[in-house]
Amino acid sequence: TIIQTISNKDCNFVKINAVSGSGKTSSLIAISQHLNVKQGLYISYNKAIATEASEKFGSGIQCKTIHSLAYGFTVKHFSLKLVSTLKARIITERIPYLRKTMIIETLSKYFLSRHITIQSYIESEYKEGVFSQDDVDLMKHYFIKMKEGKCDCSHDFYLKLFHILLHHGIVKTPEYELLMLDEAGDVNGTSLEIFRLIKATKRIMVGDSCQNIYSFNNTINGFKALENEGQSLKLTQSFRVSDQLAPFVEEFCHQYLDSTMEFRGVHYDSKPAKEDQTIFYIARTNGGIIEKMIELEDEHTPYNLTRPVKAIFQLPLILLMLSKDWKTEVYIEEYKFLEHDAKEFINDVDLQKHFKESILAYFANEHSDDPSVMSAINLIMRFGPQKIFACNKKALEHEKHHETHKVTITSAHSSKGLENDIVYILPDMNGALDKIVAKQHEYIDNMIQIDKTSNKNWTFDPIKYEYFDKKQPNMDLLSKQAQEEFRLYYVAVTRAKYDVYDAEWLSEPDFITMFPEDSSINLRGSFD
């Protein structure tokens, strides 16, 4: 159907919403072959995906990351001074550090937005008064300095610069017969606009709207952003997930993500012998990964990791240093907020008394909604510093002498695009969704209490005071960030080919599995 649609001479834009494991790249290859494309361009955000695609497409299709495409038109021509991360210190004006930080953070978000000008981005995304005209002018000033190579700039800066140059017709790309954008369900606004601006006879975007899990990196759902453009089609057949697991994935999606979702699995006659099965342990946080690492180390079970050891242990090690010395300086920008919290704690005797001089207890109180911080604190409280230091040391040794093992520990974010035979959902993954419900109920309880005490004629209004119901969920009751956690859960459970264990948010199957050796095990990993 997709090939017939895009082959129509009157059709120039098709959006393919494709479920996890549905063969997106294979479909694009089939389309390009059918159209006999001599000059095409495939764009992805991820370098590994672009490299893999280049090995599969024919010679007529260029495969590039969106950044590598932009790089060729900007970096050398403008003599840009690239750094991996923009720092507040590039701003030399004598203004408060906090203001510098806000300006750099806002610029970084603007670089990935759909807006052409800084002014329009500020007016669209921030309430009036958040930024003064002086702030906006300073942002414009540093944008020009970056463009002129007079100060550091980020990789996302030249992406935005390319977007602007395309928009004004200052640079021109070749006109392609076929232009393809991958991962369109989780794309930043700038990439989406570049895709729209590149000249092409026909264009296709493909992705999974239920896999929009990187909003903290300023990504958007491209299908929603372009819902009024082009023709929409679906790929509903997963060639990864078994037809026994698929109905439970589909039910989860119907409940929490998309009531129109179709998700069909593939039939397997058998699965590998137990000793040959590849296994994913999927955690929500680095703390969850470390907890599983400690458990496997105690069992002498070797494992793979999908992230560098240093990145996994960063947060718990920072917390351990701060708990030992409150004046510890935090050099990693991502966790600089903990240093600011520690300074508040040091300078407030009442806080110290209230939390009995436990800075970890203070952090837990301040960041109870942050799953990463809470997971790291719980890890420290459960295992203690020595166990964590020992696990870090062993993991670093393991990283130096890397071998491939049957077991892999990963986070849900890092698992995207990967697959294994069996998936185990770790407790912090289930706990993240449990906590969302608990927090929403707590909020409603507080509202009721406040309204009760402030209004003598108070009556309970089931619409105003609606609790989130797991069986009949109203997702509008949850924040966008909370809704994203459900999409992340979908990503995690669809990494499995055959079985998912301990997935407490998937419904319980009522039948015996087709695989005799596992007849007593259900999808949640409990026993009959």
Salt bridges, closest charged atoms under 4 A:
GLU52 OE2 - LYS56 NZ 3.00
GLU125 OE2 - HIS115 NE2 3.96
ASP135 OD1 - ARG99 NE 2.54
GLU148 OE1 - LYS150 NZ 3.16
ASP156 OD1 - HIS67 NE2 2.98
GLU183 OE1 - LYS416 NZ 3.56
ASP186 OD2 - LYS416 NZ 3.07
GLU193 OE2 - ARG114 NH2 2.54
GLU193 OE1 - ARG196 NH1 2.96
GLU229 OE2 - ARG196 NH2 2.88
ASP243 OD2 - HIS267 ND1 3.03
ASP269 OD1 - HIS267 NE2 3.10
GLU291 OE2 - ARG382 NH1 2.20
GLU295 OE2 - LYS292 NZ 2.77
ASP298 OD1 - LYS387 NZ 3.27
GLU339 OE1 - LYS336 NZ 3.13
GLU339 OE2 - LYS343 NZ 3.32
ASP341 OD2 - HIS367 NE2 2.50
ASP369 OD1 - LYS439 NZ 3.40
GLU419 OE1 - ARG240 NE 3.08
ASP451 OD2 - LYS464 NZ 3.19
GLU484 OE1 - ARG487 NH2 3.57
GLU485 OE2 - ARG284 NH2 2.78
ASP499 OD2 - LYS271 NZ 2.45
GLU508 OE1 - ARG524 NH1 3.28
ASP518 OD2 - LYS271 NZ 2.44
